[in-house]
Structures are given as structure tokens and as C-alpha cells.
């Protein structure tokens, strides 16, 4: 039987450190044909189906090129050969760092912890960074959250980002890695600022994850601002989950992304509804309702359930900040959409979490508020609870 959130949080301290590594597919939005690797620490390179093993000292430089389905390695302008897969491995168990610089196409130098695996597919390089989970999280927080936040807010994000990574660790396994470094997973740009608050927050929440009553990793959804009320998950995505329920959120009110406004053409709006959803444009009452739609609390559909027009579709098609908006007919052929919040509205509001922490709540209070009846445990305890 699982006891309180705080009790479980405290028990993690009895465990010794146990690392876990992830494979991150880098720069998946780029048709990468050539890249430069510079070692900051001591590495060596090997290749599949080859006796190649070359030690690389600090500041060694490799040029890697794709040649159809082979990877070509040049070291100090000397061709070492073409291989199916090459590996850039650490020579010690210590933390090691290397850099990547784009050659074709070009991109600015990025620095990464860990090791690298490189192979080619149809003339495009695939770069896979093997990195310790906790080092990866430092990079995620630097990329997703940025600088100048409180340590407790970084603790919140450490836990939900770790939970997300573990829940989705098989998402891209068919492509040779666990996760990408893009927004379809979590943005990860490697070792960036070395912000001490972020490093401490990840260290102090090491291995902590959020699970539901069945010990499954939760869907640790988050967004910018709720507009004062979060969404039920089934009103945005398909499956209802007991821990992602709509709640009144006073902490997001008057945040930076609390309110927004957009003016659109009434004619375009009506044509859109008719074309995409077969809305009855010959029904004056229906048209009036569609042009004077009000949301005091969050709705799933425009007007009501009868027309089955999802607000999520409207948000996507009209590029709105949220689904939490009301419509006002200005009487001059234009409609004003007055909205609240920014993002899908499911789970944790980042601006709300910041406000809670400013008011004196800690990271545990924030997690309890936005995720209903979840449990915070050490990830290494999960198997024990599953067996129990």
C-alpha cells in the first residue's frame, strides 16, 4: 500500500546512486550529410565489422560524412575508411564531453556529455547521443525552461521531464534510439549554460518520478498558462486519465500568457464551419450562436455537443493560443475572439507553478495541485511496488 507523497519522497534517500542511460537521436529535423566532432576529453573510435580502434586525445577532430549508406571518417584529413556504423566511446568511466559542428548543412557548435553512435540512411547521417539520464535532464531543463527560474520550479520540471522520458523511452526504438532532441519529445541541446540552480535541482530530485495507482508512469503533460482552469485530458486527447482532471487554477490568472485576443472575418468563420463541419448556415439561430459563443468554464465543443465541433480542431486550424475563448460579433463583418491561457491546458501550468512557488509553496505542493492523486517515488522502487 502506497503511503503519502512526502513519505515516499523521503524514502528515496536510502538508495545508493544507480545511473541509467538513454539514446537520444540528435538534429532529426536536419538532412545532415557532414559533421565535425571535436573531443574535449579522451575518447576512442571503433566501427562495426572492423578492427578499427583509434584513440583520440583532447582536442582531436573528426570529419564525418555520409556516403550513401556508409559513414566516412576523416581524421586530420586522412581517410580512415567507410563503415556501416561508427562509435565514439569514452576511454574512462568519468564524465566526458565532446562537441558537434555542422558542416553540411552548417549549424553552430553544440557540446554533449557521453558517447556517440553514427550511421547513415539514404545519404543522411543519424547521430545518437548515449547520455546519462540525469545529465540529459540538465540539458532538457536548460533548453525547455531556460535560465532565471527558482530551484523549486526546476525541481518540478526535473521530475516531470524524467517521468516523460521514461514513459516514452521506446517511442523511437525502431529508429535506433529512445527519444529525439526535438519538440516531439523534449527539446535537448546538450550541455549549454551549466546553470547551477538547474544542476542542483536535478541532483536533489535524482531518480524521482510520478506514477499512478497502478505504478505506471503518468503522462506528465504541461503547458504555459491555463487561463484559470485546466482541461480534462479527454477533452484534448482521446483517453481519460484519473490524474489529469480539470481544476480551477487561480495561480495562472494574470500571468504573462493569461489573456489573448484575435480578430477574424465573420464570413470566413461561417464558411469554415460549413465547409469542414457541415454547419447549417441557413439556420439563423445556429449562426448567431456560433458568432456569439461564450465560455465561462472550459468546453470541449463549440456551442454544445449537438454539432460536435471540437475546439481543439478550431485552435489548430485558426492557430489560436488555446481552446479557452469566447466569440463576440462586432457587427461590422468581424468577430473578436477573446481567449485565456496558452497551450493545450492539460496537466501542469508552468506560469501557475511559478506563481505557487513565489507564494511560498514548494515543488511537492505544485505537483500535488496539478496532478490528481499521483505518487512520487524513486524509479528504482517501481519494480518493488509492481511485485508487491
C-alpha positions in Angstrom: 0.0 0.0 0.0 1.4 3.4 -1.0 1.5 6.0 1.7 1.8 9.7 1.4 3.6 11.6 -1.3 6.0 13.1 1.2 6.7 9.7 2.8 7.6 8.1 -0.5 9.7 11.1 -1.4 11.8 10.8 1.7 12.4 7.0 1.3 14.5 7.6 -1.9 17.4 8.8 0.2 18.1 5.2 1.4 19.1 4.1 -2.1 22.6 4.4 -3.5 23.0 6.1 -6.8 22.3 4.0 -9.9 22.7 5.5 -13.3 20.6 4.9 -16.4 21.5 5.9 -19.9 19.3 7.0 -22.8 20.0 7.1 -26.5 18.9 10.5 -28.0 18.5 11.0 -31.7 20.1 14.4 -32.5 19.1 17.0 -35.0 16.4 14.9 -36.6 14.9 18.0 -38.3 18.1 18.4 -40.4 19.1 16.4 -43.5 22.6 16.1 -42.2 25.3 15.0 -44.6 28.5 16.1 -42.9 29.5 16.9 -39.3 32.7 17.7 -37.3 33.3 16.1 -33.9 35.9 17.6 -31.6 36.8 15.8 -28.4 37.2 17.8 -25.2 38.1 14.7 -23.1 39.7 11.4 -24.0 37.7 9.2 -26.4 38.4 6.4 -28.9 36.5 5.4 -32.1 35.5 2.0 -33.3 33.4 0.7 -36.2 31.1 -2.2 -36.9 32.5 -5.2 -38.7 36.0 -3.7 -38.5 39.2 -3.8 -36.5 39.3 -0.1 -36.3 40.2 1.3 -32.9 41.8 4.7 -32.7 42.4 6.7 -29.5 41.5 10.3 -29.5 43.2 12.7 -27.2 41.7 16.0 -26.0 41.1 18.4 -28.9 41.2 15.7 -31.6 39.0 16.4 -34.6 37.0 14.1 -36.8 35.1 14.9 -40.0 32.2 12.5 -40.6 30.5 12.3 -43.9 27.6 10.3 -45.3 28.3 8.3 -48.5 25.0 6.6 -49.5 24.5 4.1 -46.6 28.1 4.2 -45.4 29.8 6.6 -42.9 33.1 8.0 -44.0 35.7 9.1 -41.3 38.5 11.6 -41.9 41.0 12.2 -39.1 43.4 15.1 -39.7 42.3 15.0 -43.4 43.3 11.3 -43.6 40.6 8.9 -44.6 40.2 6.1 -42.1 37.6 4.2 -44.1 33.9 3.8 -44.7 31.7 1.8 -42.3 28.1 0.9 -41.5 28.3 2.4 -38.0 30.9 4.2 -36.0 31.1 4.6 -32.3 32.8 7.5 -30.3 33.4 6.0 -26.9 34.8 7.3 -23.6 38.2 6.0 -22.5 37.3 6.3 -18.8 34.1 5.9 -16.7 34.4 9.6 -15.8 32.1 12.3 -17.3 33.4 13.1 -20.8 32.4 15.9 -23.2 32.6 16.3 -27.0 31.3 18.9 -29.5 29.4 18.8 -32.8 29.7 21.4 -35.5 27.5 21.2 -38.7 29.4 21.1 -42.0 26.6 20.2 -44.5 24.3 21.9 -43.6 26.1 24.2 -41.2 25.0 24.7 -37.6 26.6 26.2 -34.5 28.8 24.1 -32.3 27.0 22.1 -29.6 28.5 20.4 -26.6 27.3 17.0 -25.3 28.0 14.6 -22.5 28.5 10.9 -23.0 29.1 8.9 -26.2 28.1 8.9 -29.9 26.9 6.4 -32.4 26.7 7.4 -36.1 25.2 5.6 -39.1 23.8 6.6 -42.5 20.5 6.0 -44.1 19.8 7.1 -47.7 22.6 9.7 -47.6 21.6 11.2 -44.3 23.6 10.8 -41.1 21.9 9.6 -37.9 23.6 10.9 -34.8 22.7 9.1 -31.5 24.0 10.5 -28.2 24.2 7.9 -25.4 23.9 10.0 -22.2 23.2 9.5 -18.6 19.6 10.2 -17.8 20.4 12.9 -15.2 22.9 14.7 -17.5 20.2 14.6 -20.2 17.7 16.2 -17.9 20.1 19.1 -17.2 20.2 19.7 -20.9 16.4 19.4 -21.2 15.8 22.0 -18.5 18.3 24.4 -20.0 16.6 24.0 -23.4 12.9 23.8 -22.3 12.8 26.1 -19.3 15.8 28.4 -19.7 17.6 30.5 -17.1 16.5 32.7 -14.1 13.9 30.4 -12.5 13.7 29.3 -8.9 15.3 26.0 -7.9 11.9 24.6 -6.8 10.5 25.3 -10.3 13.4 23.4 -11.7 12.7 20.6 -9.3 9.1 20.4 -10.6 10.4 20.3 -14.2 13.1 17.7 -13.4 10.5 15.3 -12.1 8.0 15.7 -14.9 10.8 15.7 -17.6 12.3 12.5 -16.1 8.8 10.9 -15.9 8.2 11.9 -19.6 11.5 10.4 -20.7 10.9 7.1 -19.0 7.3 6.8 -20.1 8.3 7.4 -23.8 11.7 5.7 -23.8 10.6 3.2 -26.5 8.9 5.8 -28.8 11.7 5.8 -31.4 13.3 2.5 -30.7 12.6 1.3 -34.2 14.9 4.1 -35.5 17.8 3.1 -33.2 17.3 5.5 -30.3 14.9 6.2 -27.4 13.9 9.9 -27.9 14.7 12.8 -30.2 16.0 16.2 -29.2 13.0 18.0 -30.7 9.6 19.2 -29.6 8.0 15.8 -30.5 9.8 14.6 -27.3 11.7 17.1 -25.2 14.0 19.8 -26.5 17.6 18.9 -25.8 20.5 20.9 -27.0 23.2 19.2 -24.9 25.4 20.9 -22.4 24.6 24.6 -22.6 24.8 27.1 -19.8 25.9 25.0 -16.8 23.4 26.7 -14.7 24.0 25.7 -11.0 20.4 26.0 -10.0 19.4 23.5 -12.7 22.2 21.2 -11.8 21.3 21.2 -8.1 17.6 20.8 -8.8 18.2 17.7 -11.0 20.7 16.3 -8.4 18.3 16.9 -5.4 15.4 15.1 -7.2 17.6 12.3 -8.7 15.6 9.3 -9.8 12.2 10.8 -8.7 9.3 10.0 -11.0 5.5 10.3 -10.9 3.3 7.2 -11.2 -0.4 6.4 -11.0 -2.1 3.9 -8.7 -1.0 1.1 -11.0 2.6 2.1 -10.8 2.5 3.2 -14.5 4.5 6.3 -15.4 2.0 9.2 -15.7 1.5 11.3 -18.8 3.3 14.3 -17.3 1.7 16.9 -19.6 2.5 20.6 -19.1 1.9 23.9 -20.9 2.3 27.6 -20.5 -0.8 29.0 -18.8 -4.3 27.5 -18.1 -6.2 30.8 -18.2 -7.6 30.0 -14.8 -8.9 26.4 -15.5 -7.1 23.3 -16.7 -8.5 20.8 -19.2 -9.7 17.3 -18.7 -7.3 15.2 -20.8 -10.1 13.5 -22.8 -11.3 16.9 -24.0 -8.0 17.3 -25.8 -6.7 13.8 -26.4 -8.6 10.5 -26.6 -8.2 8.7 -23.3 -9.5 9.8 -19.9 -6.9 9.6 -17.1 -7.8 10.0 -13.4 -4.8 12.2 -12.6 -5.3 14.7 -15.5 -8.6 16.3 -14.4 -9.9 19.8 -15.0 -9.2 22.0 -11.9 -9.8 25.7 -11.0 -6.4 27.3 -11.3 -6.2 30.7 -9.6 -2.4 30.7 -9.9 -2.4 31.2 -13.6 -4.6 34.3 -13.5 -2.9 37.5 -14.7 0.2 35.6 -15.8 2.1 36.7 -18.9 0.1 34.4 -21.2 -3.2 34.7 -19.3 -5.2 36.6 -21.9 -5.1 36.9 -25.7 -7.3 38.4 -28.5 -7.7 37.8 -32.2 -10.0 39.4 -34.8 -11.3 37.3 -37.7 -13.7 37.7 -40.7 -17.2 36.7 -39.9 -17.7 35.4 -43.5 -14.6 33.3 -43.3 -15.6 31.9 -40.0 -19.0 30.8 -41.2 -17.6 29.4 -44.4 -15.1 27.4 -42.4 -17.7 25.9 -40.1 -19.9 25.0 -43.1 -17.1 23.5 -45.2 -15.3 21.5 -42.5 -18.2 20.6 -40.2 -21.3 20.9 -42.4 -22.6 23.6 -40.1 -26.2 24.7 -41.0 -25.6 28.2 -42.5 -29.3 28.5 -43.3 -30.2 28.3 -39.6 -30.1 31.9 -38.2 -30.2 30.7 -34.6 -27.2 28.4 -35.1 -25.2 31.1 -36.9 -25.9 33.6 -34.1 -24.7 31.0 -31.5 -21.5 30.3 -33.5 -20.8 34.1 -33.7 -21.6 34.8 -30.0 -20.1 31.8 -28.3 -19.2 32.2 -24.6 -17.0 30.1 -22.3 -17.3 30.9 -18.6 -15.8 27.5 -17.9 -13.9 25.3 -20.4 -15.9 23.5 -23.1 -15.0 20.6 -25.3 -17.2 21.6 -28.3 -18.2 24.9 -30.0 -21.7 25.9 -28.9 -22.7 22.4 -27.5 -22.4 18.7 -28.0 -25.1 18.7 -30.8 -22.8 20.0 -33.5 -19.7 18.0 -32.3 -17.2 20.7 -33.4 -14.1 20.1 -31.3 -12.4 23.3 -30.0 -9.1 21.5 -30.4 -9.7 21.5 -34.2 -10.6 25.1 -34.2 -7.5 26.0 -32.2 -5.3 24.1 -34.7 -6.9 25.5 -37.9 -7.0 29.1 -36.7 -3.6 29.0 -34.9 -5.1 30.1 -31.6 -3.2 30.1 -28.3 -5.8 27.9 -26.5 -9.3 26.4 -26.8 -10.5 28.6 -23.9 -12.0 31.5 -25.8 -15.3 33.4 -26.3 -16.5 34.9 -29.6 -18.0 38.4 -29.9 -19.8 39.7 -33.0 -18.6 43.3 -33.6 -21.4 44.0 -36.1 -19.0 45.2 -38.8 -18.3 41.9 -40.5 -15.7 40.9 -38.0 -15.6 38.7 -34.9 -13.4 39.1 -31.9 -12.0 36.0 -30.2 -11.1 36.8 -26.6 -9.2 34.0 -25.0 -7.4 32.8 -21.9 -4.3 30.7 -21.5 -1.7 29.4 -23.8 -1.3 25.7 -24.6 -3.4 22.5 -24.6 -4.4 23.1 -20.9 -3.8 19.5 -19.7 -1.7 18.9 -16.6 0.7 21.5 -15.2 0.6 25.2 -15.9 4.2 26.5 -16.0 3.2 30.0 -15.1 0.8 28.8 -12.4 3.6 26.7 -10.9 6.0 29.7 -10.9 3.3 31.7 -9.1 2.7 29.0 -6.5 6.4 28.9 -5.7 6.6 32.7 -5.5 3.8 32.5 -2.9 5.8 30.1 -0.8 4.6 26.6 -1.9 7.3 24.0 -2.6 7.7 21.7 -5.6 5.7 18.9 -3.9 2.8 21.3 -3.4 2.9 22.2 -7.1 2.9 18.5 -8.2 0.0 17.6 -5.9 -2.0 20.6 -7.1 -1.8 20.0 -10.9 -1.7 16.1 -10.9 -4.6 14.5 -9.1 -3.8 11.5 -6.8 -0.4 10.6 -8.2 2.6 9.1 -6.3 6.1 10.4 -6.2 8.6 7.5 -6.0 12.2 6.6 -6.7 12.2 5.0 -10.1 14.2 2.1 -8.6 11.3 1.3 -6.2 8.8 0.9 -9.1 9.6 -2.8 -9.7 9.3 -3.5 -5.9 5.8 -2.0 -5.9 4.8 -3.8 -9.0 5.8 -7.1 -7.5 4.1 -6.2 -4.2 
